[in-house]
Amino acid sequence: MERFIQDKQFARMAEAIQAQIGPAIRQIESTVLFNQAKVLAAFQEAQVSDYHFASSTGYGYNDSGREIIERVYANVFRAEAALVRPHIASGTHALALALFGVLRPGDELLYITGSPYDTLEEVIGIRGRQGDGSLRDFGVGFDTVPLLDNGVDWQEIRRRIKPETKMIGIQRSSGYAWRRSFSIEEIGQMVRFVKEIKPDVVVLVDNCYGEFAETKEPTEAGADLVAGSLIKNPGGGLAHTGGYLVGRAELVHKAACRLTAPGIGAEQGAMLGTNRNILQGFFLAPHIVGEALKGAVYAAAFFERVGLETSPRWNDARTDIIQAVKLGSRERLIAFCQAVQAASPVDSHVKPEPWAMPGYGEPVIMAAGTFVQGSSIELSADGPVREPYIGFMQGGLTYEHVQLAVLTVLQTLRMRKLI
């Protein structure tokens, strides 16, 4: 412990914070228990067996393990169908499958939660080279409704929905914006509102970072299609790669036809030995998400104690695992991410620096000393190098690891005379 708690003042503060956040921790544990029961029941109802862990090759026809994985996901999300594959490279890829699967030339995508996450900008065609195959290249229109007072602008949404509006996009998490994330209840309100205006509109929810943070998922709030990444919450730290889509069967099928090809859809795709990790990770996911949520509450309380602004605050209701900290300077942001890296089990000796990451419009610094590259259910931190220099911290396979990392961050900032 001496390696991580060298400042006696911080040690005393840590004890006080543990007592302070006790009620919030107990609420998280209640959510974990509810979600663990839901996942366990889904495994039992699907009659998961050890032969479902077997590997498939080639076309992957009749992979019973793959079929069971998608049955379990659909059950847990209370959805008609699911597509869960290691071939989906990221959350952005999963969302792109939904967009290109459903939208056709002349249709419009309308985001009602402000600008979409940075990596979707080139998918949509807001940014990047023409001719790379964006939605814009295929004649799909795009519009966005800026947020109003940290919430959706209901009147402007009503005004922006047009006859050609085929899909409504909702981003659950804050992304790289300084705003709160949207709860399942709020997502349900959005779904009902847009469906009253245009009943046939398809509602797509970017669920990244949100799975199992509450006792319901966006599909239970009326979303037609929901997408996410397996190296975030639902992979439980064990999935090596992959993504998922859940929702209405016809829409999941359309997304599957973009993953493979029309006429093939979800019937092909060798799982190459990933079934066990995907299933076991999903079983562990409610607990792992709970550990990350506890760590986020602890981090917020500690950062607030030393005078930093956080979102959400330690005692706010949570709908995802992201903890944002307004750091106010380039030096603080870099020191913040470097300290998280130094507190990691993998590559702790490496010092991350800002760089031009693919898919982002400006330099980003990322700390991810993780067992799975880029896994943000494992403890990681990142942020775009732009004002007001916000650090985004998420994940943590164990609550204890997050506590040690927070202490490392604070001591690093103090040592560099940044707090």
C-alpha positions, -999 to 999 in steps of 0.1 A, spaced: 0 0 0 29 24 7 37 25 -30 2 40 -37 -5 61 -6 26 82 0 6 113 10 -8 109 45 -34 136 39 -48 117 10 -49 85 31 -70 103 57 -93 117 30 -97 82 14 -111 69 47 -135 98 50 -147 93 14 -154 56 19 -178 65 47 -193 94 27 -202 73 -4 -216 43 15 -253 49 6 -244 53 -31 -223 20 -30 -253 1 -15 -276 14 -43 -251 2 -69 -250 -33 -52 -288 -35 -54 -287 -28 -91 -260 -54 -96 -281 -80 -78 -311 -73 -99 -291 -75 -132 -272 -106 -121 -306 -123 -115 -318 -113 -150 -287 -126 -167 -286 -158 -147 -322 -165 -156 -315 -159 -193 -286 -184 -192 -308 -210 -175 -337 -205 -199 -314 -209 -229 -300 -241 -213 -264 -230 -219 -241 -261 -219 -204 -266 -222 -207 -278 -258 -218 -243 -267 -182 -232 -260 -169 -252 -290 -152 -234 -318 -165 -232 -354 -145 -225 -386 -152 -217 -422 -187 -204 -429 -197 -212 -393 -230 -228 -403 -251 -243 -374 -229 -228 -347 -251 -236 -317 -230 -216 -293 -234 -185 -315 -272 -191 -316 -272 -194 -278 -252 -162 -273 -277 -143 -294 -307 -159 -276 -293 -149 -242 -286 -113 -253 -321 -110 -268 -336 -123 -235 -316 -100 -213 -324 -69 -234 -360 -80 -238 -356 -78 -275 -369 -98 -304 -335 -106 -318 -298 -100 -313 -266 -100 -334 -235 -106 -313 -203 -112 -332 -165 -110 -328 -165 -97 -364 -179 -64 -352 -147 -44 -346 -161 -17 -323 -191 2 -310 -187 25 -340 -188 -5 -363 -220 -18 -346 -237 16 -351 -225 18 -387 -242 -16 -394 -274 -2 -380 -272 30 -400 -263 13 -433 -286 -16 -427 -317 6 -422 -312 38 -441 -315 42 -479 -308 70 -504 -332 99 -497 -337 90 -461 -326 112 -432 -309 105 -399 -318 129 -371 -297 129 -339 -317 145 -311 -291 144 -283 -267 168 -298 -237 160 -320 -230 122 -323 -198 108 -310 -166 119 -328 -160 85 -345 -194 86 -362 -187 119 -380 -169 102 -409 -195 74 -410 -222 100 -415 -201 122 -437 -199 153 -416 -161 151 -417 -136 131 -437 -130 124 -474 -158 121 -499 -159 88 -517 -150 67 -487 -186 53 -485 -202 75 -458 -240 79 -455 -236 112 -473 -219 95 -503 -250 73 -506 -274 102 -505 -286 99 -469 -292 132 -452 -283 141 -417 -294 167 -391 -289 172 -354 -308 190 -327 -285 207 -302 -291 202 -265 -310 229 -246 -300 235 -210 -284 200 -208 -315 183 -220 -332 176 -253 -350 205 -271 -385 191 -275 -399 220 -297 -369 219 -320 -372 181 -323 -408 185 -334 -397 211 -360 -368 191 -374 -387 158 -380 -396 157 -417 -413 132 -440 -378 118 -450 -367 114 -414 -363 76 -413 -342 72 -381 -338 90 -348 -303 87 -332 -300 89 -294 -266 88 -277 -270 76 -241 -235 86 -228 -220 120 -228 -192 111 -253 -166 139 -253 -192 165 -243 -195 182 -209 -231 170 -203 -249 144 -182 -257 111 -198 -293 102 -204 -312 78 -182 -334 50 -194 -365 69 -182 -354 99 -203 -347 77 -233 -382 63 -229 -396 99 -230 -377 106 -262 -389 74 -279 -426 82 -270 -423 118 -281 -408 110 -316 -432 81 -321 -462 103 -315 -449 127 -342 -439 99 -367 -450 64 -356 -429 46 -383 -396 63 -374 -368 39 -363 -351 48 -330 -315 38 -327 -297 41 -293 -260 42 -289 -258 22 -257 -220 22 -252 -209 25 -216 -245 21 -203 -253 -16 -202 -262 -28 -167 -258 6 -151 -295 6 -145 -321 -22 -141 -335 -16 -176 -320 -13 -211 -331 11 -239 -351 -17 -257 -373 -19 -226 -379 18 -230 -392 13 -266 -360 17 -287 -362 -2 -320 -325 -9 -323 -296 -7 -297 -259 -11 -304 -228 -14 -283 -193 -29 -279 -182 -61 -262 -150 -45 -250 -171 -22 -229 -197 -32 -204 -213 -64 -217 -180 -82 -224 -173 -82 -187 -135 -78 -193 -133 -112 -209 -145 -107 -245 -114 -101 -267 -133 -81 -293 -168 -78 -308 -200 -58 -307 -237 -64 -306 -271 -51 -319 -304 -60 -303 -340 -49 -311 -367 -56 -336 -360 -88 -356 -364 -72 -390 -340 -44 -382 -314 -67 -366 -316 -88 -398 -309 -57 -420 -278 -50 -399 -267 -86 -402 -270 -83 -440 -245 -54 -438 -221 -74 -416 -221 -103 -441 -241 -99 -473 -278 -99 -484 -291 -134 -485 -266 -145 -459 -273 -123 -429 -268 -139 -395 -265 -174 -409 -227 -172 -414 -197 -162 -393 -174 -186 -377 -169 -177 -340 -133 -190 -340 -133 -200 -303 -148 -168 -289 -180 -183 -275 -167 -191 -240 -153 -157 -234 -183 -139 -248 -207 -159 -226 -187 -159 -195 -180 -122 -199 -217 -115 -203 -224 -135 -171 -199 -115 -152 -209 -81 -167 -234 -70 -140 -208 -74 -113 -180 -59 -133 -201 -29 -142 -209 -25 -105 -172 -24 -97 -167 3 -123 -196 23 -110 -183 21 -75 -150 33 -87 -166 62 -105 -184 74 -74 -152 72 -54 -133 91 -80 -159 118 -82 -160 123 -45 -122 125 -42 -118 149 -72 -145 171 -58 -128 171 -24 -97 187 -40 -117 213 -58 -122 198 -93 -155 199 -111 -170 165 -120 -198 152 -141 -217 133 -127 -212 144 -91 -205 116 -66 -241 115 -54 -259 119 -88 -279 91 -102 -258 71 -128 -267 57 -161 -232 48 -174 -197 41 -162 -181 74 -174 -167 99 -149 -158 132 -164 -134 156 -147 -129 192 -158 -92 197 -156 -88 232 -171 -54 229 -187 -35 208 -212 -8 200 -186 -34 187 -161 -51 165 -188 -19 149 -198 -8 144 -162 -42 129 -154 -40 103 -182 -4 95 -176 -11 88 -140 -39 64 -148 -15 46 -172 11 44 -144 -15 28 -122 -23 1 -147 -13 -36 -146 -2 -35 -182 23 -11 -198 25 9 -165 59 21 -176 46 38 -208 37 75 -209 8 83 -233 9 114 -253 -17 131 -275 -19 118 -310 -41 119 -341 -62 88 -335 -81 74 -365 -117 86 -365 -111 117 -343 -109 153 -356 -82 165 -332 -54 150 -310 -66 127 -283 -47 113 -253 -56 78 -241 -44 58 -212 -53 22 -214 -30 -2 -196 -55 -30 -203 -54 -68 -210 -76 -63 -240 -64 -34 -263 -87 -4 -260 -110 -21 -235 -129 6 -216 -146 -17 -191 -110 -21 -178 -98 11 -162 -89 37 -188 -88 75 -192 -88 97 -222 -98 131 -236 -95 154 -266 -68 180 -262 -92 210 -264 -107 234 -240 -119 230 -213 -96 200 -211 -119 173 -198 -106 140 -187 -129 110 -191 -123 81 -168 -142 48 -171 -141 12 -162 -123 -8 -136 -125 -46 -133 -121 -42 -95 -132 -13 -72 -99 -16 -54 -79 -9 -86 -99 23 -92 -92 35 -57 -54 30 -61 -55 47 -95 -74 77 -81 -47 81 -54 -20 78 -80 -37 106 -101 -40 129 -71 -4 124 -59 9 129 -95 -10 162 -98 3 174 -65 38 163 -73 37 183 -106 22 213 -87 -10 211 -107 -33 210 -77 
